[in-house]
């Protein structure tokens, strides 16, 4: 949703092909080839995970674009071959291959690209900046939003926040996880991966927790940092920001229910 004083909030899940969702999220007799179409009718975004593990065909991106309604947006995990390396400055060929593989066939349904790093990858300011310089600002005339998912505590530092701000790159807020919780605003958007759904709750989270995350999404959309979240640098002026929130991992079978409850709560 959006209004004049806050950015657009999009909420969804990671991927759409997961057998335990059949008969729980997906109707019992729904054809598997229609699962994306169904998911896109109940969610407002999906994070594509398959792109992390290998190249997808251009025809697949076209199919996904055509099966989803106007206004629906995908984010995409960038290939691990670009981020799981000792020297990030050498990732150029992998980055170029990714953007020429058919990804741009998503057209205006392409949202942020998530560059996920291993838990063992430490913050090396020079090498990390060299990597940021490789990320294209535009591809085929379209602006590209980038977000980094860092998983080592060495990134919890003012220098890291300042660096990504200089490049307009977001930082994944890995909510309810073992990973660093960095809530500093560094880009024109906020990217949240909500990772704490649990089996004892029908919708993955208790109603009070869902209320909290819906309120936080609204605060981010207004351009502010929700109270109680860790930041590591000076704040920036408040301005509306788009929000991408994905319910990921945890008790995965409940993730669609959690996402739909959050969509209902944000209005």
SEFIDO-758232 format. One record per residue (C-alpha): x, y, z; residue number from 0. Coordinates in Angstrom, 1 decimal. Example, Ala and Ser with C-alpha at 12.3 -4.5 7.8 and 13.67 -1.06 7.14 Angstrom:
<rs>
<r x="12.3" y="-4.5" z="7.8" pos="0"/>
<r x="13.7" y="-1.1" z="7.1" pos="1"/>
</rs>
This chain:
<rs>
<r x="0.0" y="0.0" z="0.0" pos="0"/>
<r x="1.1" y="3.6" z="-0.4" pos="1"/>
<r x="-0.1" y="7.2" z="0.3" pos="2"/>
<r x="1.4" y="10.6" z="-0.1" pos="3"/>
<r x="3.4" y="10.4" z="3.2" pos="4"/>
<r x="5.0" y="7.0" z="2.9" pos="5"/>
<r x="6.4" y="4.6" z="0.4" pos="6"/>
<r x="4.9" y="1.5" z="-1.0" pos="7"/>
<r x="4.9" y="-1.6" z="1.3" pos="8"/>
<r x="5.2" y="-4.9" z="-0.4" pos="9"/>
<r x="5.0" y="-8.2" z="1.5" pos="10"/>
<r x="5.6" y="-11.8" z="0.5" pos="11"/>
<r x="7.6" y="-15.0" z="0.8" pos="12"/>
<r x="10.7" y="-16.6" z="-0.5" pos="13"/>
<r x="9.9" y="-18.6" z="-3.6" pos="14"/>
<r x="6.6" y="-20.2" z="-4.4" pos="15"/>
<r x="7.4" y="-23.9" z="-5.0" pos="16"/>
<r x="7.3" y="-25.8" z="-1.6" pos="17"/>
<r x="5.4" y="-29.1" z="-1.3" pos="18"/>
<r x="4.1" y="-28.6" z="2.3" pos="19"/>
<r x="2.2" y="-25.4" z="1.1" pos="20"/>
<r x="0.0" y="-27.6" z="-1.0" pos="21"/>
<r x="-3.3" y="-28.1" z="0.8" pos="22"/>
<r x="-2.3" y="-25.5" z="3.4" pos="23"/>
<r x="-1.6" y="-22.3" z="1.4" pos="24"/>
<r x="-2.5" y="-23.7" z="-2.1" pos="25"/>
<r x="-5.9" y="-25.4" z="-2.6" pos="26"/>
<r x="-5.7" y="-29.2" z="-2.7" pos="27"/>
<r x="-6.4" y="-29.6" z="-6.4" pos="28"/>
<r x="-4.6" y="-26.5" z="-7.7" pos="29"/>
<r x="-2.3" y="-27.4" z="-10.6" pos="30"/>
<r x="1.4" y="-26.8" z="-9.8" pos="31"/>
<r x="1.8" y="-24.7" z="-12.9" pos="32"/>
<r x="-0.7" y="-22.2" z="-11.4" pos="33"/>
<r x="0.9" y="-21.9" z="-8.0" pos="34"/>
<r x="2.7" y="-18.6" z="-8.9" pos="35"/>
<r x="-0.5" y="-17.2" z="-10.3" pos="36"/>
<r x="-2.3" y="-18.1" z="-7.0" pos="37"/>
<r x="0.5" y="-16.8" z="-4.8" pos="38"/>
<r x="0.6" y="-13.5" z="-6.6" pos="39"/>
<r x="-3.1" y="-13.0" z="-6.0" pos="40"/>
<r x="-2.6" y="-13.2" z="-2.3" pos="41"/>
<r x="0.8" y="-11.6" z="-1.8" pos="42"/>
<r x="2.3" y="-8.4" z="-3.2" pos="43"/>
<r x="5.9" y="-9.6" z="-3.8" pos="44"/>
<r x="8.1" y="-12.7" z="-3.9" pos="45"/>
<r x="11.8" y="-13.1" z="-3.5" pos="46"/>
<r x="13.2" y="-15.4" z="-6.2" pos="47"/>
<r x="15.7" y="-17.8" z="-4.6" pos="48"/>
<r x="16.6" y="-20.0" z="-7.5" pos="49"/>
<r x="18.7" y="-17.3" z="-9.0" pos="50"/>
<r x="21.1" y="-17.7" z="-6.1" pos="51"/>
<r x="22.0" y="-21.3" z="-7.0" pos="52"/>
<r x="22.2" y="-21.1" z="-10.8" pos="53"/>
<r x="21.2" y="-19.3" z="-14.0" pos="54"/>
<r x="17.5" y="-19.2" z="-15.1" pos="55"/>
<r x="16.3" y="-19.1" z="-18.7" pos="56"/>
<r x="15.0" y="-15.9" z="-20.1" pos="57"/>
<r x="11.8" y="-17.7" z="-20.9" pos="58"/>
<r x="11.3" y="-18.4" z="-17.2" pos="59"/>
<r x="11.5" y="-14.7" z="-16.3" pos="60"/>
<r x="9.0" y="-13.9" z="-19.1" pos="61"/>
<r x="6.6" y="-16.5" z="-17.9" pos="62"/>
<r x="6.9" y="-15.3" z="-14.3" pos="63"/>
<r x="6.2" y="-11.7" z="-15.4" pos="64"/>
<r x="3.2" y="-12.7" z="-17.4" pos="65"/>
<r x="1.7" y="-14.9" z="-14.7" pos="66"/>
<r x="1.6" y="-12.1" z="-12.1" pos="67"/>
<r x="-0.7" y="-9.0" z="-11.9" pos="68"/>
<r x="0.2" y="-5.4" z="-12.6" pos="69"/>
<r x="1.9" y="-3.9" z="-9.6" pos="70"/>
<r x="3.4" y="-7.2" z="-8.4" pos="71"/>
<r x="7.1" y="-7.1" z="-7.8" pos="72"/>
<r x="9.8" y="-9.8" z="-7.6" pos="73"/>
<r x="13.1" y="-9.3" z="-5.8" pos="74"/>
<r x="15.9" y="-11.7" z="-6.8" pos="75"/>
<r x="18.8" y="-13.2" z="-4.9" pos="76"/>
<r x="22.0" y="-12.7" z="-6.9" pos="77"/>
<r x="24.1" y="-15.7" z="-7.7" pos="78"/>
<r x="26.4" y="-17.1" z="-5.0" pos="79"/>
<r x="29.2" y="-17.2" z="-7.5" pos="80"/>
<r x="29.4" y="-13.4" z="-7.2" pos="81"/>
<r x="29.5" y="-13.2" z="-3.4" pos="82"/>
<r x="31.0" y="-16.4" z="-2.1" pos="83"/>
<r x="34.6" y="-15.5" z="-3.1" pos="84"/>
<r x="37.7" y="-14.4" z="-1.3" pos="85"/>
<r x="38.2" y="-11.3" z="-3.4" pos="86"/>
<r x="35.0" y="-9.5" z="-4.1" pos="87"/>
<r x="36.7" y="-7.1" z="-6.5" pos="88"/>
<r x="36.9" y="-10.0" z="-8.9" pos="89"/>
<r x="33.2" y="-10.6" z="-9.1" pos="90"/>
<r x="32.7" y="-8.4" z="-12.2" pos="91"/>
<r x="32.2" y="-11.2" z="-14.8" pos="92"/>
<r x="29.6" y="-13.0" z="-12.5" pos="93"/>
<r x="27.7" y="-9.8" z="-12.0" pos="94"/>
<r x="27.6" y="-9.0" z="-15.7" pos="95"/>
<r x="26.5" y="-12.6" z="-16.6" pos="96"/>
<r x="23.7" y="-12.4" z="-14.1" pos="97"/>
<r x="22.2" y="-9.2" z="-15.5" pos="98"/>
<r x="22.5" y="-10.5" z="-19.1" pos="99"/>
<r x="21.0" y="-13.9" z="-18.3" pos="100"/>
<r x="17.3" y="-12.8" z="-18.8" pos="101"/>
<r x="16.7" y="-11.2" z="-15.4" pos="102"/>
<r x="15.7" y="-7.9" z="-17.1" pos="103"/>
<r x="12.8" y="-9.7" z="-18.8" pos="104"/>
<r x="10.9" y="-9.1" z="-15.5" pos="105"/>
<r x="10.8" y="-5.4" z="-16.7" pos="106"/>
<r x="8.9" y="-3.2" z="-14.3" pos="107"/>
<r x="8.3" y="-6.2" z="-12.0" pos="108"/>
<r x="12.0" y="-6.4" z="-11.0" pos="109"/>
<r x="12.5" y="-5.1" z="-7.5" pos="110"/>
<r x="15.7" y="-5.1" z="-5.5" pos="111"/>
<r x="18.6" y="-7.5" z="-6.1" pos="112"/>
<r x="19.8" y="-9.2" z="-2.9" pos="113"/>
<r x="23.5" y="-9.9" z="-2.6" pos="114"/>
<r x="23.9" y="-12.4" z="0.2" pos="115"/>
<r x="27.2" y="-13.1" z="1.8" pos="116"/>
<r x="28.4" y="-16.1" z="3.8" pos="117"/>
<r x="28.5" y="-16.0" z="7.7" pos="118"/>
<r x="32.3" y="-16.2" z="7.5" pos="119"/>
<r x="32.7" y="-13.1" z="5.2" pos="120"/>
<r x="34.2" y="-10.3" z="7.2" pos="121"/>
<r x="34.0" y="-6.6" z="6.4" pos="122"/>
<r x="37.1" y="-5.5" z="4.4" pos="123"/>
<r x="36.3" y="-1.8" z="3.6" pos="124"/>
<r x="38.5" y="-1.6" z="0.5" pos="125"/>
<r x="37.4" y="-4.9" z="-1.1" pos="126"/>
<r x="33.8" y="-4.3" z="-0.2" pos="127"/>
<r x="33.8" y="-0.9" z="-1.9" pos="128"/>
<r x="35.4" y="-2.4" z="-4.9" pos="129"/>
<r x="32.5" y="-4.8" z="-5.0" pos="130"/>
<r x="29.9" y="-2.0" z="-4.7" pos="131"/>
<r x="31.6" y="-0.2" z="-7.6" pos="132"/>
<r x="30.8" y="-3.2" z="-9.8" pos="133"/>
<r x="27.0" y="-3.1" z="-9.1" pos="134"/>
<r x="25.3" y="-1.4" z="-12.1" pos="135"/>
<r x="23.1" y="1.6" z="-11.3" pos="136"/>
<r x="21.1" y="1.0" z="-14.5" pos="137"/>
<r x="20.7" y="-2.0" z="-16.9" pos="138"/>
<r x="18.9" y="-1.7" z="-20.2" pos="139"/>
<r x="17.6" y="1.7" z="-19.2" pos="140"/>
<r x="16.1" y="0.5" z="-15.9" pos="141"/>
<r x="17.3" y="1.7" z="-12.5" pos="142"/>
<r x="18.5" y="-1.2" z="-10.3" pos="143"/>
<r x="18.1" y="-1.4" z="-6.6" pos="144"/>
<r x="20.7" y="-3.3" z="-4.7" pos="145"/>
<r x="20.7" y="-4.6" z="-1.1" pos="146"/>
<r x="23.4" y="-6.6" z="0.7" pos="147"/>
<r x="22.8" y="-9.3" z="3.2" pos="148"/>
<r x="25.8" y="-9.4" z="5.4" pos="149"/>
<r x="26.1" y="-12.1" z="8.1" pos="150"/>
<r x="29.3" y="-11.3" z="10.1" pos="151"/>
<r x="29.3" y="-9.0" z="13.2" pos="152"/>
<r x="32.2" y="-7.0" z="11.7" pos="153"/>
<r x="29.7" y="-5.3" z="9.5" pos="154"/>
<r x="28.0" y="-3.7" z="12.6" pos="155"/>
<r x="30.1" y="-0.6" z="12.3" pos="156"/>
<r x="29.7" y="3.1" z="11.3" pos="157"/>
<r x="32.2" y="2.7" z="8.5" pos="158"/>
<r x="30.1" y="0.0" z="6.8" pos="159"/>
<r x="26.9" y="2.0" z="7.1" pos="160"/>
<r x="28.6" y="5.1" z="5.7" pos="161"/>
<r x="30.0" y="3.1" z="2.8" pos="162"/>
<r x="26.7" y="1.6" z="1.6" pos="163"/>
<r x="25.0" y="5.0" z="2.1" pos="164"/>
<r x="27.5" y="6.5" z="-0.3" pos="165"/>
<r x="26.5" y="4.0" z="-2.9" pos="166"/>
<r x="22.7" y="4.1" z="-2.1" pos="167"/>
<r x="22.7" y="0.4" z="-1.4" pos="168"/>
<r x="20.4" y="-1.1" z="1.2" pos="169"/>
<r x="21.2" y="-3.5" z="4.0" pos="170"/>
<r x="19.0" y="-6.5" z="4.7" pos="171"/>
<r x="17.4" y="-6.4" z="8.1" pos="172"/>
<r x="17.5" y="-10.1" z="9.1" pos="173"/>
<r x="14.8" y="-10.0" z="11.6" pos="174"/>
<r x="14.4" y="-12.6" z="14.4" pos="175"/>
<r x="17.6" y="-14.4" z="13.3" pos="176"/>
<r x="21.1" y="-15.2" z="14.5" pos="177"/>
<r x="22.5" y="-12.7" z="12.0" pos="178"/>
<r x="23.5" y="-9.1" z="12.5" pos="179"/>
<r x="20.5" y="-6.7" z="13.0" pos="180"/>
<r x="21.4" y="-3.5" z="11.2" pos="181"/>
<r x="18.5" y="-1.1" z="11.0" pos="182"/>
<r x="20.3" y="1.9" z="9.7" pos="183"/>
<r x="18.6" y="3.5" z="6.6" pos="184"/>
<r x="21.0" y="3.5" z="3.7" pos="185"/>
<r x="18.9" y="3.5" z="0.6" pos="186"/>
<r x="15.6" y="4.8" z="-0.8" pos="187"/>
<r x="14.0" y="1.5" z="0.4" pos="188"/>
<r x="14.1" y="-0.9" z="3.3" pos="189"/>
<r x="14.5" y="-4.7" z="2.8" pos="190"/>
<r x="13.4" y="-7.0" z="5.6" pos="191"/>
<r x="13.7" y="-10.8" z="5.8" pos="192"/>
<r x="11.5" y="-11.9" z="8.7" pos="193"/>
<r x="12.9" y="-15.3" z="9.8" pos="194"/>
<r x="11.2" y="-16.2" z="13.1" pos="195"/>
<r x="7.9" y="-18.0" z="12.3" pos="196"/>
<r x="7.2" y="-20.8" z="14.8" pos="197"/>
<r x="5.0" y="-23.9" z="14.7" pos="198"/>
<r x="2.9" y="-23.1" z="17.7" pos="199"/>
<r x="1.3" y="-20.1" z="16.0" pos="200"/>
<r x="-1.1" y="-20.7" z="13.2" pos="201"/>
<r x="0.1" y="-17.7" z="11.3" pos="202"/>
<r x="3.7" y="-18.2" z="12.3" pos="203"/>
<r x="3.8" y="-15.4" z="14.8" pos="204"/>
<r x="1.5" y="-14.4" z="17.7" pos="205"/>
<r x="-1.0" y="-11.7" z="16.8" pos="206"/>
<r x="0.9" y="-9.2" z="19.0" pos="207"/>
<r x="4.1" y="-9.9" z="17.1" pos="208"/>
<r x="2.3" y="-9.5" z="13.7" pos="209"/>
<r x="1.0" y="-6.1" z="15.0" pos="210"/>
<r x="4.5" y="-5.1" z="15.9" pos="211"/>
<r x="6.0" y="-6.0" z="12.5" pos="212"/>
<r x="3.1" y="-4.3" z="10.7" pos="213"/>
<r x="3.7" y="-1.1" z="12.7" pos="214"/>
<r x="7.4" y="-1.3" z="12.0" pos="215"/>
<r x="6.7" y="-1.6" z="8.3" pos="216"/>
<r x="4.7" y="1.6" z="8.5" pos="217"/>
<r x="7.4" y="3.4" z="10.3" pos="218"/>
<r x="10.0" y="2.4" z="7.7" pos="219"/>
<r x="7.7" y="3.5" z="4.9" pos="220"/>
<r x="7.5" y="6.9" z="6.5" pos="221"/>
<r x="11.3" y="7.0" z="6.5" pos="222"/>
<r x="12.0" y="6.4" z="10.1" pos="223"/>
<r x="13.7" y="3.6" z="12.1" pos="224"/>
<r x="11.4" y="1.7" z="14.4" pos="225"/>
<r x="12.1" y="2.1" z="18.1" pos="226"/>
<r x="14.2" y="-0.6" z="19.7" pos="227"/>
<r x="16.2" y="-1.7" z="16.6" pos="228"/>
<r x="20.0" y="-1.4" z="16.5" pos="229"/>
<r x="21.7" y="1.3" z="14.4" pos="230"/>
<r x="25.4" y="1.9" z="14.1" pos="231"/>
<r x="25.7" y="5.4" z="12.5" pos="232"/>
<r x="24.1" y="8.8" z="12.7" pos="233"/>
<r x="20.5" y="8.9" z="11.5" pos="234"/>
<r x="19.5" y="10.4" z="8.1" pos="235"/>
<r x="16.7" y="12.8" z="7.4" pos="236"/>
<r x="13.2" y="11.3" z="7.3" pos="237"/>
<r x="11.8" y="10.7" z="3.9" pos="238"/>
<r x="9.3" y="8.2" z="2.5" pos="239"/>
<r x="10.8" y="4.8" z="1.6" pos="240"/>
<r x="9.5" y="1.7" z="-0.1" pos="241"/>
<r x="9.5" y="-1.4" z="2.0" pos="242"/>
<r x="10.0" y="-5.0" z="0.9" pos="243"/>
<r x="9.3" y="-7.5" z="3.6" pos="244"/>
<r x="9.6" y="-11.2" z="3.1" pos="245"/>
<r x="8.7" y="-14.0" z="5.6" pos="246"/>
<r x="11.6" y="-16.4" z="5.1" pos="247"/>
<r x="12.7" y="-19.6" z="6.8" pos="248"/>
<r x="11.6" y="-20.3" z="10.4" pos="249"/>
<r x="8.5" y="-22.6" z="10.4" pos="250"/>
<r x="8.2" y="-22.3" z="6.6" pos="251"/>
<r x="4.8" y="-23.9" z="6.2" pos="252"/>
<r x="3.3" y="-20.9" z="8.0" pos="253"/>
<r x="5.1" y="-18.2" z="6.1" pos="254"/>
<r x="2.4" y="-17.5" z="3.6" pos="255"/>
<r x="-0.1" y="-17.1" z="6.4" pos="256"/>
<r x="2.2" y="-14.7" z="8.2" pos="257"/>
<r x="2.7" y="-12.7" z="5.0" pos="258"/>
<r x="-1.1" y="-12.4" z="4.4" pos="259"/>
<r x="-1.8" y="-11.4" z="8.0" pos="260"/>
<r x="0.8" y="-8.6" z="7.6" pos="261"/>
<r x="-0.7" y="-7.4" z="4.4" pos="262"/>
<r x="-4.1" y="-7.2" z="6.1" pos="263"/>
<r x="-2.6" y="-5.3" z="9.0" pos="264"/>
<r x="-0.8" y="-2.7" z="6.9" pos="265"/>
<r x="-4.0" y="-2.0" z="5.0" pos="266"/>
</rs>
